[in-house]
Each structure stands twice: as structure tokens, then as C-alpha cells.
């Protein structure tokens, strides 16, 4: 199977899904990203060329959603970094964060993302969110409705977020 190297700075969008319908490792643009390599979580990409530059739309899914690793440091860090295009990260309600204990730099340097909805994240086991949104300089709207921050360390949590609104 052929795998193209997808660099984080060339990602235009990431969508987390809750169904594997339409995903197949038989497709050259789809691969298994599950920890057990049992095809329970699959990722696929589509290419888009804008002004001669190739960008990637990434979709990651599992039936019932996708479980994040206990140490999810840098999970989305540098996605779309220095892209000329706005970057979107959608479907985060399908990302199960209930077992996560570390979210260091989770979205760090996603400087082309304008809106994030992490309101459904279960952060009850998270103890470290240092620099979680550091360098997200284009972030203007952040939904945090269910965040449990009672046991969390948050150094540089909102660093460099001058125009941020938290509804």
C-alpha cells in the first residue's frame, strides 16, 4: 500500500467522525490509525490544490467516535501552520477524551484555526493543559462549556490569543 507523507502544515481541515461507513483500507488514501491496528479507527485524506499548493482534508473516524490516547500532547499541534488558507478542525464532539490525562500543546501553533468547539471534551482526568492553545493567533471563538479545570495545570493556556471570545 502506498502512503503519501502528509505534513501538518499542509492540512486544510480535520474532521473527526463517528462512523466508518465510506472508509476502507483498500483505498490508497485510507489507512489504519488504531493503536491495536485492528481497523477500528481509520483515517483518509483528499487533496485540494489552491494556487499551486497542495492541501489535505483529513477525516478520522471510528464507529461510535475516536478515543484519544491518555497522553494526547501535541495531538493537533501545528495543523495548518503558516498555511495561506484558513484551517478547520470539526467533529471534536466525536473525540472521546475521557481517558486523557495530558493535553500539553494540544492545539499549539494552529495559527490558521479561527473557531474551535471543545465544549464536549471530558477533561475530568486531565492534569496538564500547558500551552494547550499557545500560538493559535487566529483563534477568535472558543467553546469551552463543559471543561472541568479543577485539577488542571494551565501555564500559557491562552497565550497569544488577542481576539478570543469565549461564548
Chimera marker file (.cmm) of the C-alpha trace (Angstrom):
<marker_set name="trace">
<marker id="1" x="0.000" y="0.000" z="0.000" r="1" g="1" b="0" radius="0.5"/>
<marker id="2" x="1.280" y="3.462" z="-0.924" r="1" g="1" b="0" radius="0.5"/>
<marker id="3" x="1.312" y="6.135" z="1.770" r="1" g="1" b="0" radius="0.5"/>
<marker id="4" x="1.905" y="9.759" z="0.948" r="1" g="1" b="0" radius="0.5"/>
<marker id="5" x="3.667" y="11.782" z="3.599" r="1" g="1" b="0" radius="0.5"/>
<marker id="6" x="1.159" y="14.316" z="4.878" r="1" g="1" b="0" radius="0.5"/>
<marker id="7" x="2.808" y="17.170" z="6.713" r="1" g="1" b="0" radius="0.5"/>
<marker id="8" x="0.834" y="19.016" z="9.380" r="1" g="1" b="0" radius="0.5"/>
<marker id="9" x="1.389" y="22.403" z="7.795" r="1" g="1" b="0" radius="0.5"/>
<marker id="10" x="-0.313" y="21.221" z="4.566" r="1" g="1" b="0" radius="0.5"/>
<marker id="11" x="-3.541" y="20.201" z="6.328" r="1" g="1" b="0" radius="0.5"/>
<marker id="12" x="-6.533" y="22.383" z="5.442" r="1" g="1" b="0" radius="0.5"/>
<marker id="13" x="-9.120" y="20.545" z="7.529" r="1" g="1" b="0" radius="0.5"/>
<marker id="14" x="-9.538" y="17.720" z="10.019" r="1" g="1" b="0" radius="0.5"/>
<marker id="15" x="-12.891" y="16.118" z="10.702" r="1" g="1" b="0" radius="0.5"/>
<marker id="16" x="-13.455" y="13.509" z="13.418" r="1" g="1" b="0" radius="0.5"/>
<marker id="17" x="-16.334" y="11.166" z="12.598" r="1" g="1" b="0" radius="0.5"/>
<marker id="18" x="-18.408" y="8.596" z="14.439" r="1" g="1" b="0" radius="0.5"/>
<marker id="19" x="-18.902" y="6.051" z="11.640" r="1" g="1" b="0" radius="0.5"/>
<marker id="20" x="-16.548" y="4.007" z="9.467" r="1" g="1" b="0" radius="0.5"/>
<marker id="21" x="-19.073" y="3.977" z="6.636" r="1" g="1" b="0" radius="0.5"/>
<marker id="22" x="-17.247" y="5.041" z="3.471" r="1" g="1" b="0" radius="0.5"/>
<marker id="23" x="-13.813" y="4.134" z="4.857" r="1" g="1" b="0" radius="0.5"/>
<marker id="24" x="-11.788" y="1.204" z="3.525" r="1" g="1" b="0" radius="0.5"/>
<marker id="25" x="-8.116" y="0.372" z="3.929" r="1" g="1" b="0" radius="0.5"/>
<marker id="26" x="-8.356" y="-0.984" z="0.398" r="1" g="1" b="0" radius="0.5"/>
<marker id="27" x="-8.407" y="2.630" z="-0.807" r="1" g="1" b="0" radius="0.5"/>
<marker id="28" x="-4.960" y="4.130" z="-1.363" r="1" g="1" b="0" radius="0.5"/>
<marker id="29" x="-5.889" y="7.276" z="0.572" r="1" g="1" b="0" radius="0.5"/>
<marker id="30" x="-7.090" y="5.401" z="3.699" r="1" g="1" b="0" radius="0.5"/>
<marker id="31" x="-5.096" y="3.766" z="6.489" r="1" g="1" b="0" radius="0.5"/>
<marker id="32" x="-5.472" y="2.224" z="9.942" r="1" g="1" b="0" radius="0.5"/>
<marker id="33" x="-4.572" y="4.609" z="12.773" r="1" g="1" b="0" radius="0.5"/>
<marker id="34" x="-5.860" y="2.481" z="15.651" r="1" g="1" b="0" radius="0.5"/>
<marker id="35" x="-3.448" y="1.595" z="18.445" r="1" g="1" b="0" radius="0.5"/>
<marker id="36" x="-4.215" y="-2.114" z="18.021" r="1" g="1" b="0" radius="0.5"/>
<marker id="37" x="-4.038" y="-1.935" z="14.205" r="1" g="1" b="0" radius="0.5"/>
<marker id="38" x="-7.447" y="-3.632" z="14.079" r="1" g="1" b="0" radius="0.5"/>
<marker id="39" x="-9.065" y="-1.134" z="11.670" r="1" g="1" b="0" radius="0.5"/>
<marker id="40" x="-11.282" y="0.250" z="14.451" r="1" g="1" b="0" radius="0.5"/>
<marker id="41" x="-10.068" y="3.788" z="13.689" r="1" g="1" b="0" radius="0.5"/>
<marker id="42" x="-9.330" y="4.776" z="10.115" r="1" g="1" b="0" radius="0.5"/>
<marker id="43" x="-8.040" y="7.947" z="8.524" r="1" g="1" b="0" radius="0.5"/>
<marker id="44" x="-8.317" y="9.115" z="4.952" r="1" g="1" b="0" radius="0.5"/>
<marker id="45" x="-7.408" y="12.216" z="3.015" r="1" g="1" b="0" radius="0.5"/>
<marker id="46" x="-8.447" y="14.159" z="-0.029" r="1" g="1" b="0" radius="0.5"/>
<marker id="47" x="-6.133" y="16.523" z="-1.884" r="1" g="1" b="0" radius="0.5"/>
<marker id="48" x="-7.007" y="20.088" z="-2.835" r="1" g="1" b="0" radius="0.5"/>
<marker id="49" x="-4.717" y="22.305" z="-4.878" r="1" g="1" b="0" radius="0.5"/>
<marker id="50" x="-5.057" y="26.042" z="-4.309" r="1" g="1" b="0" radius="0.5"/>
<marker id="51" x="-2.776" y="28.487" z="-6.106" r="1" g="1" b="0" radius="0.5"/>
<marker id="52" x="-0.398" y="25.653" z="-6.968" r="1" g="1" b="0" radius="0.5"/>
<marker id="53" x="-0.098" y="24.411" z="-3.371" r="1" g="1" b="0" radius="0.5"/>
<marker id="54" x="-1.465" y="21.011" z="-2.341" r="1" g="1" b="0" radius="0.5"/>
<marker id="55" x="-3.520" y="20.883" z="0.856" r="1" g="1" b="0" radius="0.5"/>
<marker id="56" x="-5.124" y="17.922" z="2.564" r="1" g="1" b="0" radius="0.5"/>
<marker id="57" x="-8.549" y="17.401" z="4.079" r="1" g="1" b="0" radius="0.5"/>
<marker id="58" x="-8.172" y="14.664" z="6.704" r="1" g="1" b="0" radius="0.5"/>
<marker id="59" x="-11.035" y="12.577" z="8.055" r="1" g="1" b="0" radius="0.5"/>
<marker id="60" x="-10.560" y="10.263" z="11.033" r="1" g="1" b="0" radius="0.5"/>
<marker id="61" x="-13.367" y="8.002" z="12.237" r="1" g="1" b="0" radius="0.5"/>
<marker id="62" x="-14.356" y="5.042" z="14.319" r="1" g="1" b="0" radius="0.5"/>
<marker id="63" x="-17.761" y="3.505" z="14.906" r="1" g="1" b="0" radius="0.5"/>
<marker id="64" x="-19.006" y="5.446" z="17.905" r="1" g="1" b="0" radius="0.5"/>
<marker id="65" x="-16.211" y="8.023" z="17.596" r="1" g="1" b="0" radius="0.5"/>
<marker id="66" x="-12.483" y="8.113" z="18.240" r="1" g="1" b="0" radius="0.5"/>
<marker id="67" x="-10.819" y="7.644" z="21.643" r="1" g="1" b="0" radius="0.5"/>
<marker id="68" x="-7.858" y="9.920" z="22.316" r="1" g="1" b="0" radius="0.5"/>
<marker id="69" x="-4.727" y="8.492" z="23.930" r="1" g="1" b="0" radius="0.5"/>
<marker id="70" x="-4.097" y="9.187" z="27.642" r="1" g="1" b="0" radius="0.5"/>
<marker id="71" x="-1.118" y="11.331" z="26.636" r="1" g="1" b="0" radius="0.5"/>
<marker id="72" x="-2.559" y="13.468" z="23.861" r="1" g="1" b="0" radius="0.5"/>
<marker id="73" x="0.162" y="16.102" z="23.912" r="1" g="1" b="0" radius="0.5"/>
<marker id="74" x="0.581" y="17.870" z="20.554" r="1" g="1" b="0" radius="0.5"/>
<marker id="75" x="-2.363" y="15.948" z="19.027" r="1" g="1" b="0" radius="0.5"/>
<marker id="76" x="-3.382" y="18.789" z="16.701" r="1" g="1" b="0" radius="0.5"/>
<marker id="77" x="-0.294" y="20.997" z="17.142" r="1" g="1" b="0" radius="0.5"/>
<marker id="78" x="0.950" y="22.814" z="14.049" r="1" g="1" b="0" radius="0.5"/>
<marker id="79" x="-2.011" y="21.760" z="11.900" r="1" g="1" b="0" radius="0.5"/>
<marker id="80" x="-2.041" y="24.216" z="9.007" r="1" g="1" b="0" radius="0.5"/>
<marker id="81" x="0.875" y="26.152" z="10.475" r="1" g="1" b="0" radius="0.5"/>
<marker id="82" x="1.716" y="29.102" z="8.222" r="1" g="1" b="0" radius="0.5"/>
<marker id="83" x="-0.794" y="27.987" z="5.615" r="1" g="1" b="0" radius="0.5"/>
<marker id="84" x="-2.209" y="30.683" z="3.372" r="1" g="1" b="0" radius="0.5"/>
<marker id="85" x="-5.652" y="29.148" z="3.938" r="1" g="1" b="0" radius="0.5"/>
<marker id="86" x="-7.988" y="29.069" z="6.950" r="1" g="1" b="0" radius="0.5"/>
<marker id="87" x="-7.860" y="25.686" z="8.690" r="1" g="1" b="0" radius="0.5"/>
<marker id="88" x="-10.844" y="23.940" z="10.281" r="1" g="1" b="0" radius="0.5"/>
<marker id="89" x="-10.981" y="21.220" z="12.923" r="1" g="1" b="0" radius="0.5"/>
<marker id="90" x="-14.504" y="19.812" z="13.153" r="1" g="1" b="0" radius="0.5"/>
<marker id="91" x="-16.301" y="16.908" z="14.766" r="1" g="1" b="0" radius="0.5"/>
<marker id="92" x="-14.478" y="17.255" z="18.075" r="1" g="1" b="0" radius="0.5"/>
<marker id="93" x="-17.669" y="16.073" z="19.774" r="1" g="1" b="0" radius="0.5"/>
<marker id="94" x="-16.731" y="12.661" z="18.332" r="1" g="1" b="0" radius="0.5"/>
<marker id="95" x="-13.353" y="12.671" z="20.099" r="1" g="1" b="0" radius="0.5"/>
<marker id="96" x="-13.580" y="10.788" z="23.409" r="1" g="1" b="0" radius="0.5"/>
<marker id="97" x="-11.191" y="12.474" z="25.828" r="1" g="1" b="0" radius="0.5"/>
<marker id="98" x="-12.382" y="10.685" z="28.984" r="1" g="1" b="0" radius="0.5"/>
<marker id="99" x="-9.089" y="8.772" z="29.419" r="1" g="1" b="0" radius="0.5"/>
<marker id="100" x="-6.811" y="11.701" z="28.586" r="1" g="1" b="0" radius="0.5"/>
<marker id="101" x="-4.536" y="12.941" z="31.375" r="1" g="1" b="0" radius="0.5"/>
<marker id="102" x="-2.200" y="15.206" z="29.393" r="1" g="1" b="0" radius="0.5"/>
<marker id="103" x="-3.201" y="17.795" z="26.775" r="1" g="1" b="0" radius="0.5"/>
<marker id="104" x="0.065" y="19.736" z="26.617" r="1" g="1" b="0" radius="0.5"/>
<marker id="105" x="0.170" y="21.852" z="23.437" r="1" g="1" b="0" radius="0.5"/>
<marker id="106" x="-2.932" y="20.015" z="22.168" r="1" g="1" b="0" radius="0.5"/>
<marker id="107" x="-3.726" y="22.763" z="19.602" r="1" g="1" b="0" radius="0.5"/>
<marker id="108" x="-0.457" y="24.667" z="19.892" r="1" g="1" b="0" radius="0.5"/>
<marker id="109" x="0.517" y="26.785" z="16.877" r="1" g="1" b="0" radius="0.5"/>
<marker id="110" x="-2.678" y="26.109" z="14.939" r="1" g="1" b="0" radius="0.5"/>
<marker id="111" x="-2.362" y="29.694" z="13.787" r="1" g="1" b="0" radius="0.5"/>
<marker id="112" x="-4.905" y="29.446" z="10.944" r="1" g="1" b="0" radius="0.5"/>
<marker id="113" x="-7.769" y="27.992" z="13.013" r="1" g="1" b="0" radius="0.5"/>
<marker id="114" x="-10.451" y="30.588" z="13.804" r="1" g="1" b="0" radius="0.5"/>
<marker id="115" x="-13.062" y="28.556" z="15.713" r="1" g="1" b="0" radius="0.5"/>
<marker id="116" x="-12.831" y="25.524" z="17.989" r="1" g="1" b="0" radius="0.5"/>
<marker id="117" x="-15.633" y="23.752" z="19.823" r="1" g="1" b="0" radius="0.5"/>
<marker id="118" x="-14.163" y="21.670" z="22.639" r="1" g="1" b="0" radius="0.5"/>
<marker id="119" x="-17.264" y="22.099" z="24.782" r="1" g="1" b="0" radius="0.5"/>
<marker id="120" x="-17.938" y="18.356" z="24.920" r="1" g="1" b="0" radius="0.5"/>
<marker id="121" x="-14.432" y="17.343" z="25.981" r="1" g="1" b="0" radius="0.5"/>
<marker id="122" x="-14.392" y="15.255" z="29.154" r="1" g="1" b="0" radius="0.5"/>
<marker id="123" x="-11.416" y="16.767" z="30.967" r="1" g="1" b="0" radius="0.5"/>
<marker id="124" x="-12.091" y="15.198" z="34.360" r="1" g="1" b="0" radius="0.5"/>
<marker id="125" x="-8.849" y="13.170" z="34.242" r="1" g="1" b="0" radius="0.5"/>
<marker id="126" x="-6.653" y="15.837" z="32.672" r="1" g="1" b="0" radius="0.5"/>
<marker id="127" x="-3.963" y="17.267" z="34.937" r="1" g="1" b="0" radius="0.5"/>
<marker id="128" x="-1.843" y="19.207" z="32.438" r="1" g="1" b="0" radius="0.5"/>
<marker id="129" x="-3.040" y="21.586" z="29.714" r="1" g="1" b="0" radius="0.5"/>
<marker id="130" x="0.088" y="23.720" z="29.477" r="1" g="1" b="0" radius="0.5"/>
<marker id="131" x="0.194" y="25.699" z="26.237" r="1" g="1" b="0" radius="0.5"/>
<marker id="132" x="-2.983" y="23.989" z="25.004" r="1" g="1" b="0" radius="0.5"/>
<marker id="133" x="-3.870" y="26.900" z="22.685" r="1" g="1" b="0" radius="0.5"/>
<marker id="134" x="-0.461" y="28.587" z="22.571" r="1" g="1" b="0" radius="0.5"/>
<marker id="135" x="0.182" y="30.347" z="19.265" r="1" g="1" b="0" radius="0.5"/>
<marker id="136" x="-3.384" y="29.970" z="17.968" r="1" g="1" b="0" radius="0.5"/>
<marker id="137" x="-3.187" y="33.605" z="16.925" r="1" g="1" b="0" radius="0.5"/>
<marker id="138" x="-6.207" y="33.490" z="14.567" r="1" g="1" b="0" radius="0.5"/>
<marker id="139" x="-8.491" y="31.838" z="17.122" r="1" g="1" b="0" radius="0.5"/>
<marker id="140" x="-11.465" y="34.145" z="17.693" r="1" g="1" b="0" radius="0.5"/>
<marker id="141" x="-14.134" y="31.786" z="19.084" r="1" g="1" b="0" radius="0.5"/>
<marker id="142" x="-13.580" y="29.001" z="21.596" r="1" g="1" b="0" radius="0.5"/>
<marker id="143" x="-16.419" y="26.934" z="23.060" r="1" g="1" b="0" radius="0.5"/>
<marker id="144" x="-15.440" y="25.504" z="26.484" r="1" g="1" b="0" radius="0.5"/>
<marker id="145" x="-18.840" y="24.816" z="28.093" r="1" g="1" b="0" radius="0.5"/>
<marker id="146" x="-18.136" y="21.503" z="29.896" r="1" g="1" b="0" radius="0.5"/>
<marker id="147" x="-14.449" y="21.898" z="30.678" r="1" g="1" b="0" radius="0.5"/>
<marker id="148" x="-13.599" y="20.657" z="34.172" r="1" g="1" b="0" radius="0.5"/>
<marker id="149" x="-10.490" y="22.577" z="35.151" r="1" g="1" b="0" radius="0.5"/>
<marker id="150" x="-10.428" y="21.752" z="38.872" r="1" g="1" b="0" radius="0.5"/>
<marker id="151" x="-7.252" y="19.599" z="38.761" r="1" g="1" b="0" radius="0.5"/>
<marker id="152" x="-5.514" y="21.126" z="35.767" r="1" g="1" b="0" radius="0.5"/>
<marker id="153" x="-2.207" y="22.974" z="35.406" r="1" g="1" b="0" radius="0.5"/>
<marker id="154" x="-2.580" y="25.612" z="32.670" r="1" g="1" b="0" radius="0.5"/>
<marker id="155" x="0.619" y="27.585" z="32.067" r="1" g="1" b="0" radius="0.5"/>
<marker id="156" x="0.389" y="29.640" z="28.827" r="1" g="1" b="0" radius="0.5"/>
<marker id="157" x="-3.112" y="28.246" z="28.218" r="1" g="1" b="0" radius="0.5"/>
<marker id="158" x="-4.372" y="31.368" z="26.391" r="1" g="1" b="0" radius="0.5"/>
<marker id="159" x="-1.025" y="32.880" z="25.361" r="1" g="1" b="0" radius="0.5"/>
<marker id="160" x="-1.125" y="34.966" z="22.143" r="1" g="1" b="0" radius="0.5"/>
<marker id="161" x="-4.931" y="34.934" z="21.798" r="1" g="1" b="0" radius="0.5"/>
<marker id="162" x="-5.655" y="38.660" z="21.493" r="1" g="1" b="0" radius="0.5"/>
<marker id="163" x="-9.045" y="38.473" z="19.734" r="1" g="1" b="0" radius="0.5"/>
<marker id="164" x="-10.529" y="35.467" z="21.562" r="1" g="1" b="0" radius="0.5"/>
<marker id="165" x="-14.195" y="35.282" z="22.532" r="1" g="1" b="0" radius="0.5"/>
<marker id="166" x="-15.471" y="32.513" z="24.811" r="1" g="1" b="0" radius="0.5"/>
<marker id="167" x="-19.283" y="32.321" z="24.400" r="1" g="1" b="0" radius="0.5"/>
<link id1="1" id2="2" r="1" g="1" b="0" radius="0.2"/>
<link id1="2" id2="3" r="1" g="1" b="0" radius="0.2"/>
<link id1="3" id2="4" r="1" g="1" b="0" radius="0.2"/>
<link id1="4" id2="5" r="1" g="1" b="0" radius="0.2"/>
<link id1="5" id2="6" r="1" g="1" b="0" radius="0.2"/>
<link id1="6" id2="7" r="1" g="1" b="0" radius="0.2"/>
<link id1="7" id2="8" r="1" g="1" b="0" radius="0.2"/>
<link id1="8" id2="9" r="1" g="1" b="0" radius="0.2"/>
<link id1="9" id2="10" r="1" g="1" b="0" radius="0.2"/>
<link id1="10" id2="11" r="1" g="1" b="0" radius="0.2"/>
<link id1="11" id2="12" r="1" g="1" b="0" radius="0.2"/>
<link id1="12" id2="13" r="1" g="1" b="0" radius="0.2"/>
<link id1="13" id2="14" r="1" g="1" b="0" radius="0.2"/>
<link id1="14" id2="15" r="1" g="1" b="0" radius="0.2"/>
<link id1="15" id2="16" r="1" g="1" b="0" radius="0.2"/>
<link id1="16" id2="17" r="1" g="1" b="0" radius="0.2"/>
<link id1="17" id2="18" r="1" g="1" b="0" radius="0.2"/>
<link id1="18" id2="19" r="1" g="1" b="0" radius="0.2"/>
<link id1="19" id2="20" r="1" g="1" b="0" radius="0.2"/>
<link id1="20" id2="21" r="1" g="1" b="0" radius="0.2"/>
<link id1="21" id2="22" r="1" g="1" b="0" radius="0.2"/>
<link id1="22" id2="23" r="1" g="1" b="0" radius="0.2"/>
<link id1="23" id2="24" r="1" g="1" b="0" radius="0.2"/>
<link id1="24" id2="25" r="1" g="1" b="0" radius="0.2"/>
<link id1="25" id2="26" r="1" g="1" b="0" radius="0.2"/>
<link id1="26" id2="27" r="1" g="1" b="0" radius="0.2"/>
<link id1="27" id2="28" r="1" g="1" b="0" radius="0.2"/>
<link id1="28" id2="29" r="1" g="1" b="0" radius="0.2"/>
<link id1="29" id2="30" r="1" g="1" b="0" radius="0.2"/>
<link id1="30" id2="31" r="1" g="1" b="0" radius="0.2"/>
<link id1="31" id2="32" r="1" g="1" b="0" radius="0.2"/>
<link id1="32" id2="33" r="1" g="1" b="0" radius="0.2"/>
<link id1="33" id2="34" r="1" g="1" b="0" radius="0.2"/>
<link id1="34" id2="35" r="1" g="1" b="0" radius="0.2"/>
<link id1="35" id2="36" r="1" g="1" b="0" radius="0.2"/>
<link id1="36" id2="37" r="1" g="1" b="0" radius="0.2"/>
<link id1="37" id2="38" r="1" g="1" b="0" radius="0.2"/>
<link id1="38" id2="39" r="1" g="1" b="0" radius="0.2"/>
<link id1="39" id2="40" r="1" g="1" b="0" radius="0.2"/>
<link id1="40" id2="41" r="1" g="1" b="0" radius="0.2"/>
<link id1="41" id2="42" r="1" g="1" b="0" radius="0.2"/>
<link id1="42" id2="43" r="1" g="1" b="0" radius="0.2"/>
<link id1="43" id2="44" r="1" g="1" b="0" radius="0.2"/>
<link id1="44" id2="45" r="1" g="1" b="0" radius="0.2"/>
<link id1="45" id2="46" r="1" g="1" b="0" radius="0.2"/>
<link id1="46" id2="47" r="1" g="1" b="0" radius="0.2"/>
<link id1="47" id2="48" r="1" g="1" b="0" radius="0.2"/>
<link id1="48" id2="49" r="1" g="1" b="0" radius="0.2"/>
<link id1="49" id2="50" r="1" g="1" b="0" radius="0.2"/>
<link id1="50" id2="51" r="1" g="1" b="0" radius="0.2"/>
<link id1="51" id2="52" r="1" g="1" b="0" radius="0.2"/>
<link id1="52" id2="53" r="1" g="1" b="0" radius="0.2"/>
<link id1="53" id2="54" r="1" g="1" b="0" radius="0.2"/>
<link id1="54" id2="55" r="1" g="1" b="0" radius="0.2"/>
<link id1="55" id2="56" r="1" g="1" b="0" radius="0.2"/>
<link id1="56" id2="57" r="1" g="1" b="0" radius="0.2"/>
<link id1="57" id2="58" r="1" g="1" b="0" radius="0.2"/>
<link id1="58" id2="59" r="1" g="1" b="0" radius="0.2"/>
<link id1="59" id2="60" r="1" g="1" b="0" radius="0.2"/>
<link id1="60" id2="61" r="1" g="1" b="0" radius="0.2"/>
<link id1="61" id2="62" r="1" g="1" b="0" radius="0.2"/>
<link id1="62" id2="63" r="1" g="1" b="0" radius="0.2"/>
<link id1="63" id2="64" r="1" g="1" b="0" radius="0.2"/>
<link id1="64" id2="65" r="1" g="1" b="0" radius="0.2"/>
<link id1="65" id2="66" r="1" g="1" b="0" radius="0.2"/>
<link id1="66" id2="67" r="1" g="1" b="0" radius="0.2"/>
<link id1="67" id2="68" r="1" g="1" b="0" radius="0.2"/>
<link id1="68" id2="69" r="1" g="1" b="0" radius="0.2"/>
<link id1="69" id2="70" r="1" g="1" b="0" radius="0.2"/>
<link id1="70" id2="71" r="1" g="1" b="0" radius="0.2"/>
<link id1="71" id2="72" r="1" g="1" b="0" radius="0.2"/>
<link id1="72" id2="73" r="1" g="1" b="0" radius="0.2"/>
<link id1="73" id2="74" r="1" g="1" b="0" radius="0.2"/>
<link id1="74" id2="75" r="1" g="1" b="0" radius="0.2"/>
<link id1="75" id2="76" r="1" g="1" b="0" radius="0.2"/>
<link id1="76" id2="77" r="1" g="1" b="0" radius="0.2"/>
<link id1="77" id2="78" r="1" g="1" b="0" radius="0.2"/>
<link id1="78" id2="79" r="1" g="1" b="0" radius="0.2"/>
<link id1="79" id2="80" r="1" g="1" b="0" radius="0.2"/>
<link id1="80" id2="81" r="1" g="1" b="0" radius="0.2"/>
<link id1="81" id2="82" r="1" g="1" b="0" radius="0.2"/>
<link id1="82" id2="83" r="1" g="1" b="0" radius="0.2"/>
<link id1="83" id2="84" r="1" g="1" b="0" radius="0.2"/>
<link id1="84" id2="85" r="1" g="1" b="0" radius="0.2"/>
<link id1="85" id2="86" r="1" g="1" b="0" radius="0.2"/>
<link id1="86" id2="87" r="1" g="1" b="0" radius="0.2"/>
<link id1="87" id2="88" r="1" g="1" b="0" radius="0.2"/>
<link id1="88" id2="89" r="1" g="1" b="0" radius="0.2"/>
<link id1="89" id2="90" r="1" g="1" b="0" radius="0.2"/>
<link id1="90" id2="91" r="1" g="1" b="0" radius="0.2"/>
<link id1="91" id2="92" r="1" g="1" b="0" radius="0.2"/>
<link id1="92" id2="93" r="1" g="1" b="0" radius="0.2"/>
<link id1="93" id2="94" r="1" g="1" b="0" radius="0.2"/>
<link id1="94" id2="95" r="1" g="1" b="0" radius="0.2"/>
<link id1="95" id2="96" r="1" g="1" b="0" radius="0.2"/>
<link id1="96" id2="97" r="1" g="1" b="0" radius="0.2"/>
<link id1="97" id2="98" r="1" g="1" b="0" radius="0.2"/>
<link id1="98" id2="99" r="1" g="1" b="0" radius="0.2"/>
<link id1="99" id2="100" r="1" g="1" b="0" radius="0.2"/>
<link id1="100" id2="101" r="1" g="1" b="0" radius="0.2"/>
<link id1="101" id2="102" r="1" g="1" b="0" radius="0.2"/>
<link id1="102" id2="103" r="1" g="1" b="0" radius="0.2"/>
<link id1="103" id2="104" r="1" g="1" b="0" radius="0.2"/>
<link id1="104" id2="105" r="1" g="1" b="0" radius="0.2"/>
<link id1="105" id2="106" r="1" g="1" b="0" radius="0.2"/>
<link id1="106" id2="107" r="1" g="1" b="0" radius="0.2"/>
<link id1="107" id2="108" r="1" g="1" b="0" radius="0.2"/>
<link id1="108" id2="109" r="1" g="1" b="0" radius="0.2"/>
<link id1="109" id2="110" r="1" g="1" b="0" radius="0.2"/>
<link id1="110" id2="111" r="1" g="1" b="0" radius="0.2"/>
<link id1="111" id2="112" r="1" g="1" b="0" radius="0.2"/>
<link id1="112" id2="113" r="1" g="1" b="0" radius="0.2"/>
<link id1="113" id2="114" r="1" g="1" b="0" radius="0.2"/>
<link id1="114" id2="115" r="1" g="1" b="0" radius="0.2"/>
<link id1="115" id2="116" r="1" g="1" b="0" radius="0.2"/>
<link id1="116" id2="117" r="1" g="1" b="0" radius="0.2"/>
<link id1="117" id2="118" r="1" g="1" b="0" radius="0.2"/>
<link id1="118" id2="119" r="1" g="1" b="0" radius="0.2"/>
<link id1="119" id2="120" r="1" g="1" b="0" radius="0.2"/>
<link id1="120" id2="121" r="1" g="1" b="0" radius="0.2"/>
<link id1="121" id2="122" r="1" g="1" b="0" radius="0.2"/>
<link id1="122" id2="123" r="1" g="1" b="0" radius="0.2"/>
<link id1="123" id2="124" r="1" g="1" b="0" radius="0.2"/>
<link id1="124" id2="125" r="1" g="1" b="0" radius="0.2"/>
<link id1="125" id2="126" r="1" g="1" b="0" radius="0.2"/>
<link id1="126" id2="127" r="1" g="1" b="0" radius="0.2"/>
<link id1="127" id2="128" r="1" g="1" b="0" radius="0.2"/>
<link id1="128" id2="129" r="1" g="1" b="0" radius="0.2"/>
<link id1="129" id2="130" r="1" g="1" b="0" radius="0.2"/>
<link id1="130" id2="131" r="1" g="1" b="0" radius="0.2"/>
<link id1="131" id2="132" r="1" g="1" b="0" radius="0.2"/>
<link id1="132" id2="133" r="1" g="1" b="0" radius="0.2"/>
<link id1="133" id2="134" r="1" g="1" b="0" radius="0.2"/>
<link id1="134" id2="135" r="1" g="1" b="0" radius="0.2"/>
<link id1="135" id2="136" r="1" g="1" b="0" radius="0.2"/>
<link id1="136" id2="137" r="1" g="1" b="0" radius="0.2"/>
<link id1="137" id2="138" r="1" g="1" b="0" radius="0.2"/>
<link id1="138" id2="139" r="1" g="1" b="0" radius="0.2"/>
<link id1="139" id2="140" r="1" g="1" b="0" radius="0.2"/>
<link id1="140" id2="141" r="1" g="1" b="0" radius="0.2"/>
<link id1="141" id2="142" r="1" g="1" b="0" radius="0.2"/>
<link id1="142" id2="143" r="1" g="1" b="0" radius="0.2"/>
<link id1="143" id2="144" r="1" g="1" b="0" radius="0.2"/>
<link id1="144" id2="145" r="1" g="1" b="0" radius="0.2"/>
<link id1="145" id2="146" r="1" g="1" b="0" radius="0.2"/>
<link id1="146" id2="147" r="1" g="1" b="0" radius="0.2"/>
<link id1="147" id2="148" r="1" g="1" b="0" radius="0.2"/>
<link id1="148" id2="149" r="1" g="1" b="0" radius="0.2"/>
<link id1="149" id2="150" r="1" g="1" b="0" radius="0.2"/>
<link id1="150" id2="151" r="1" g="1" b="0" radius="0.2"/>
<link id1="151" id2="152" r="1" g="1" b="0" radius="0.2"/>
<link id1="152" id2="153" r="1" g="1" b="0" radius="0.2"/>
<link id1="153" id2="154" r="1" g="1" b="0" radius="0.2"/>
<link id1="154" id2="155" r="1" g="1" b="0" radius="0.2"/>
<link id1="155" id2="156" r="1" g="1" b="0" radius="0.2"/>
<link id1="156" id2="157" r="1" g="1" b="0" radius="0.2"/>
<link id1="157" id2="158" r="1" g="1" b="0" radius="0.2"/>
<link id1="158" id2="159" r="1" g="1" b="0" radius="0.2"/>
<link id1="159" id2="160" r="1" g="1" b="0" radius="0.2"/>
<link id1="160" id2="161" r="1" g="1" b="0" radius="0.2"/>
<link id1="161" id2="162" r="1" g="1" b="0" radius="0.2"/>
<link id1="162" id2="163" r="1" g="1" b="0" radius="0.2"/>
<link id1="163" id2="164" r="1" g="1" b="0" radius="0.2"/>
<link id1="164" id2="165" r="1" g="1" b="0" radius="0.2"/>
<link id1="165" id2="166" r="1" g="1" b="0" radius="0.2"/>
<link id1="166" id2="167" r="1" g="1" b="0" radius="0.2"/>
</marker_set>
